Amino acid sequence: MNAYDIIIKPVLTEKGYSGIGEKSYAFIVAKAATKTEIKTAVEKAFGVSVDKVNVANYDGKFKRMGRTEGKTSAYKKAYVKLTADSKPIAFFESLS
C-alpha cells in the first residue's frame, strides 16, 4: 500500500487542535492498516519521525431518514505523536 492509501484525511476537531502544540496529530486511516504501517506512512508522507501511534476503531452510528434506517460508515482513527526533535507537520501548523 502507498502512504497516501493508508492516510485518508486529517481530523480537524477541538481535540485534534489541542494536540498540535504537543506534536500530536489525528488522522482517519484505512481500516486494515496496522500501527507500524501508519507510522511508516506518516514518516514518508510528511518527512517527520514518529514516536508512537494509538488507534481507535469506531462503529457506524445508526441514522434515520423518515421510515428508513441505516448506518454511517465505520472508520479507524490514529493518534500520532512525533518525537521531541522532529519538525512539526506544516499543514497543521498553519491551523493553530
N, CA, C and O of each residue as an XYZ file, in Angstrom:
384
protein
N       0.830     -1.192      0.000
C       0.000      0.000      0.000
C       0.873      1.254      0.000
O       1.944      1.285      0.605
N       0.405      2.252     -0.670
C       1.047      3.554     -0.724
C       0.761      4.305      0.582
O      -0.232      4.028      1.255
N       1.626      5.247      0.933
C       1.428      6.034      2.153
C       0.122      6.821      2.096
O      -0.531      7.017      3.120
N      -0.255      7.267      0.912
C      -1.477      8.048      0.767
C      -2.716      7.168      0.687
O      -3.832      7.678      0.775
N      -2.548      5.853      0.521
C      -3.671      4.927      0.631
C      -3.989      4.634      2.092
O      -5.130      4.314      2.426
N      -3.003      4.739      2.952
C      -3.192      4.464      4.383
C      -3.783      5.678      5.091
O      -4.741      5.545      5.851
N      -3.219      6.863      4.848
C      -3.720      8.091      5.475
C      -4.838      8.635      4.599
O      -4.590      9.059      3.470
N      -6.064      8.628      5.106
C      -7.202      9.078      4.314
C      -7.391     10.586      4.446
O      -7.448     11.293      3.439
N      -7.489     11.091      5.695
C      -7.647     12.534      5.889
C      -7.309     12.890      7.329
O      -7.370     12.033      8.212
N      -6.952     14.151      7.574
C      -6.702     14.590      8.955
C      -8.019     14.840      9.680
O      -9.040     15.122      9.053
N      -7.986     14.734     10.991
C      -9.153     15.014     11.819
C      -9.001     16.416     12.376
O      -8.050     16.696     13.106
N      -9.925     17.296     12.041
C      -9.863     18.689     12.463
C     -10.997     18.967     13.447
O     -12.043     19.499     13.075
N     -10.773     18.598     14.706
C     -11.741     18.799     15.771
C     -11.064     19.545     16.919
O      -9.873     19.850     16.852
N     -11.829     19.836     17.969
C     -11.246     20.517     19.125
C     -10.134     19.693     19.751
O      -9.081     20.227     20.098
N     -10.363     18.394     19.897
C      -9.344     17.533     20.479
C      -8.126     17.467     19.554
O      -6.989     17.420     20.023
N      -8.363     17.464     18.252
C      -7.259     17.453     17.302
C      -6.437     18.723     17.359
O      -5.210     18.677     17.265
N      -7.104     19.860     17.511
C      -6.397     21.138     17.608
C      -5.604     21.253     18.906
O      -4.531     21.857     18.926
N      -6.119     20.681     19.985
C      -5.444     20.824     21.270
C      -4.119     20.061     21.304
O      -3.241     20.411     22.093
N      -3.951     19.042     20.484
C      -2.721     18.271     20.478
C      -1.633     18.821     19.584
O      -0.507     18.324     19.624
N      -1.923     19.824     18.784
C      -0.936     20.350     17.836
C       0.278     20.917     18.569
O       1.402     20.764     18.092
N       0.082     21.556     19.699
C       1.187     22.126     20.466
C       2.153     21.070     20.984
O       3.348     21.338     21.115
N       1.653     19.875     21.280
C       2.495     18.785     21.777
C       2.955     17.853     20.657
O       3.470     16.767     20.922
N       2.769     18.277     19.410
C       3.116     17.478     18.230
C       2.360     16.155     18.192
O       2.927     15.110     17.875
N       1.082     16.216     18.517
C       0.206     15.057     18.454
C      -0.891     15.359     17.440
O      -1.566     16.384     17.537
N      -1.069     14.469     16.469
C      -1.985     14.710     15.359
C      -2.926     13.530     15.202
O      -2.578     12.407     15.566
N      -4.112     13.770     14.665
C      -5.109     12.724     14.472
C      -5.422     12.595     12.985
O      -5.538     13.591     12.271
N      -5.556     11.352     12.533
C      -5.860     11.059     11.139
C      -6.908      9.954     11.056
O      -6.950      9.063     11.905
N      -7.753     10.016     10.027
C      -8.586      8.884      9.658
C      -7.717      8.028      8.743
O      -7.155      8.533      7.771
N      -7.605      6.744      9.045
C      -6.722      5.850      8.306
C      -7.518      4.662      7.768
O      -8.672      4.450      8.142
N      -6.884      3.894      6.886
C      -7.514      2.706      6.334
C      -7.788      1.699      7.443
O      -6.988      1.555      8.367
N      -8.917      1.004      7.352
C      -9.309      0.078      8.420
C      -8.353     -1.100      8.553
O      -8.206     -1.652      9.643
N      -7.707     -1.488      7.472
C      -6.813     -2.646      7.516
C      -5.391     -2.277      7.931
O      -4.553     -3.167      8.080
N      -5.101     -1.007      8.119
C      -3.741     -0.560      8.432
C      -3.371     -0.886      9.875
O      -4.191     -0.753     10.784
N      -2.121     -1.315     10.074
C      -1.607     -1.583     11.408
C      -0.851     -0.360     11.917
O      -0.641      0.602     11.178
N      -0.441     -0.404     13.194
C       0.281      0.730     13.771
C       1.608      0.973     13.062
O       1.975      2.125     12.829
N       2.333     -0.081     12.716
C       3.623      0.096     12.044
C       3.442      0.636     10.634
O       4.256      1.437     10.173
N       2.391      0.213      9.942
C       2.116      0.761      8.612
C       1.747      2.235      8.693
O       2.163      3.027      7.847
N       0.969      2.611      9.706
C       0.594      4.018      9.890
C       1.833      4.851     10.204
O       1.983      5.958      9.688
N       2.715      4.329     11.040
C       3.935      5.045     11.399
C       4.801      5.305     10.173
O       5.253      6.433      9.974
N       5.041      4.293      9.352
C       5.868      4.480      8.163
C       5.186      5.389      7.144
O       5.864      6.148      6.450
N       3.854      5.326      7.041
C       3.136      6.179      6.097
C       3.249      7.650      6.479
O       3.452      8.499      5.611
N       3.119      7.965      7.779
C       3.232      9.359      8.230
C       4.661      9.850      8.046
O       4.877     10.992      7.640
N       5.635      9.001      8.339
C       7.033      9.401      8.173
C       7.357      9.668      6.708
O       8.073     10.623      6.407
N       6.849      8.849      5.788
C       7.101      9.062      4.363
C       6.355     10.269      3.818
O       6.920     11.053      3.056
N       5.086     10.427      4.201
C       4.255     11.484      3.633
C       4.677     12.879      4.096
O       4.636     13.827      3.311
N       5.084     13.016      5.365
C       5.358     14.336      5.910
C       6.823     14.573      6.245
O       7.185     15.697      6.594
N       7.673     13.568      6.153
C       9.089     13.736      6.437
C       9.385     14.022      7.895
O      10.236     14.859      8.198
N       8.707     13.352      8.798
C       8.885     13.538     10.230
C       9.259     12.200     10.857
O       9.221     11.166     10.190
N       9.624     12.220     12.147
C       9.881     10.966     12.850
C       8.802     10.786     13.919
O       8.537     11.691     14.710
N       8.191      9.611     13.927
C       7.054      9.316     14.786
C       7.527      8.584     16.033
O       8.311      7.639     15.945
N       7.049      9.021     17.197
C       7.374      8.378     18.465
C       6.434      7.210     18.729
O       6.887      6.086     18.946
N       5.103      7.471     18.713
C       4.155      6.388     18.950
C       2.845      6.654     18.227
O       2.528      7.783     17.852
N       2.090      5.564     18.046
C       0.811      5.616     17.346
C      -0.228      4.898     18.198
O      -0.003      3.770     18.634
N      -1.355      5.542     18.433
C      -2.502      4.920     19.087
C      -3.647      4.895     18.083
O      -3.851      5.862     17.349
N      -4.398      3.790     18.046
C      -5.512      3.673     17.105
C      -6.798      3.399     17.853
O      -6.791      2.838     18.949
N      -7.911      3.805     17.243
C      -9.237      3.553     17.794
C     -10.163      3.217     16.645
O     -10.205      3.930     15.643
N     -10.911      2.123     16.789
C     -11.895      1.722     15.783
C     -13.263      2.235     16.202
O     -13.666      2.082     17.355
N     -13.972      2.843     15.262
C     -15.294      3.383     15.522
C     -16.317      2.682     14.646
O     -16.126      2.556     13.436
N     -17.411      2.223     15.261
C     -18.513      1.638     14.506
C     -19.374      2.758     13.945
O     -19.363      3.879     14.452
N     -20.116      2.444     12.899
C     -21.016      3.430     12.321
C     -22.195      3.690     13.237
O     -22.637      2.798     13.961
N     -22.700      4.905     13.204
C     -23.850      5.260     14.020
C     -25.134      4.968     13.253
O     -25.159      5.023     12.024
N     -26.200      4.657     13.986
C     -27.497      4.445     13.360
C     -28.106      5.799     13.008
O     -28.114      6.718     13.827
N     -28.607      5.912     11.805
C     -29.247      7.143     11.341
C     -30.595      6.783     10.735
O     -30.773      5.689     10.199
N     -31.547      7.714     10.823
C     -32.857      7.502     10.218
C     -33.188      8.649      9.298
O     -32.919      9.810      9.605
N     -33.772      8.313      8.169
C     -34.316      9.302      7.242
C     -35.779      8.926      7.035
O     -36.109      8.145      6.143
N     -36.642      9.485      7.862
C     -38.052      9.106      7.787
C     -38.242      7.692      8.294
O     -37.925      7.398      9.446
N     -38.757      6.813      7.446
C     -39.001      5.429      7.853
C     -37.789      4.535      7.672
O     -37.696      3.493      8.321
N     -36.881      4.903      6.828
C     -35.742      4.027      6.544
C     -34.631      4.251      7.563
O     -34.377      5.372      8.003
N     -33.981      3.151      7.922
C     -32.872      3.207      8.854
C     -31.605      2.747      8.154
O     -31.652      1.978      7.194
N     -30.488      3.223      8.639
C     -29.209      2.819      8.075
C     -28.098      3.130      9.058
O     -28.346      3.583     10.176
N     -26.876      2.884      8.631
C     -25.708      3.155      9.465
C     -24.711      3.973      8.668
O     -24.587      3.815      7.454
N     -24.003      4.850      9.365
C     -22.898      5.544      8.726
C     -21.716      4.576      8.641
O     -21.731      3.524      9.279
N     -20.726      4.915      7.881
C     -19.578      4.040      7.687
C     -18.733      3.958      8.948
O     -18.577      4.940      9.674
N     -18.191      2.773      9.196
C     -17.242      2.595     10.282
C     -15.882      3.106      9.819
O     -15.594      3.118      8.622
N     -15.045      3.527     10.768
C     -13.737      4.061     10.406
C     -12.737      3.806     11.510
O     -13.102      3.419     12.620
N     -11.458      4.029     11.193
C     -10.367      3.868     12.148
C      -9.650      5.204     12.273
O      -9.328      5.842     11.271
N      -9.402      5.624     13.516
C      -8.720      6.891     13.770
C      -7.370      6.593     14.407
O      -7.268      5.742     15.291
N      -6.341      7.291     13.959
C      -4.998      7.111     14.506
C      -4.528      8.419     15.119
O      -4.625      9.480     14.502
N      -4.017      8.330     16.342
C      -3.400      9.465     17.016
C      -1.890      9.265     16.940
O      -1.357      8.295     17.478
N      -1.208     10.186     16.269
C       0.222     10.059     16.011
C       0.968     11.093     16.841
O       0.676     12.286     16.763
N       1.931     10.639     17.634
C       2.771     11.521     18.463
C       4.165     11.533     17.861
O       4.773     10.479     17.676
N       4.681     12.730     17.551
C       6.009     12.869     16.974
C       7.061     12.928     18.077
O       6.750     13.208     19.235
N       8.311     12.661     17.700
C       9.404     12.764     18.664
C       9.665     14.234     18.985
O       9.237     15.119     18.244
N      10.357     14.492     20.075
C      10.603     15.864     20.525
C      11.495     16.633     19.552
O      11.325     17.842     19.388
N      12.449     15.951     18.900
C      13.354     16.644     17.989
C      12.843     16.671     16.553
O      13.531     17.187     15.672
N      11.669     16.136     16.298
C      11.104     16.132     14.949
C      10.493     17.487     14.628
O      10.028     18.198     15.518
N      10.500     17.833     13.356
C       9.847     19.077     12.949
C       8.337     18.856     12.920
O       7.894     17.738     12.657
N       7.532     19.891     13.183
C       6.077     19.727     13.149
C       5.571     19.579     11.716
O       6.266     19.933     10.763
N       4.365     19.058     11.573
C       3.749     18.916     10.264
C       3.238     20.284      9.829
O       2.476     20.931     10.548
N       3.665     20.717      8.642
C       3.370     22.081      8.190
C       1.884     22.341      8.001
O       1.415     23.450      8.259
N       1.136     21.339      7.554
C      -0.307     21.509      7.322
C      -1.016     21.912      8.619
O      -1.859     22.809      8.601
N      -0.694     21.272      9.729
C      -1.345     21.559     10.988
C      -0.825     22.845     11.619
O      -1.561     23.481     12.373
N       0.399     23.249     11.346
C       0.957     24.472     11.923
C       0.224     25.705     11.413
O       0.112     26.693     12.139
N      -0.277     25.670     10.183
C      -0.996     26.820      9.652
C      -2.378     26.961     10.285
O      -2.999     28.019     10.183
N      -2.868     25.899     10.942
C      -4.195     25.933     11.552
C      -4.198     26.437     12.982
O      -5.219     26.931     13.462
N      -3.068     26.320     13.670
C      -3.057     26.689     15.090
C      -2.865     28.170     15.318
O      -2.836     28.620     16.464
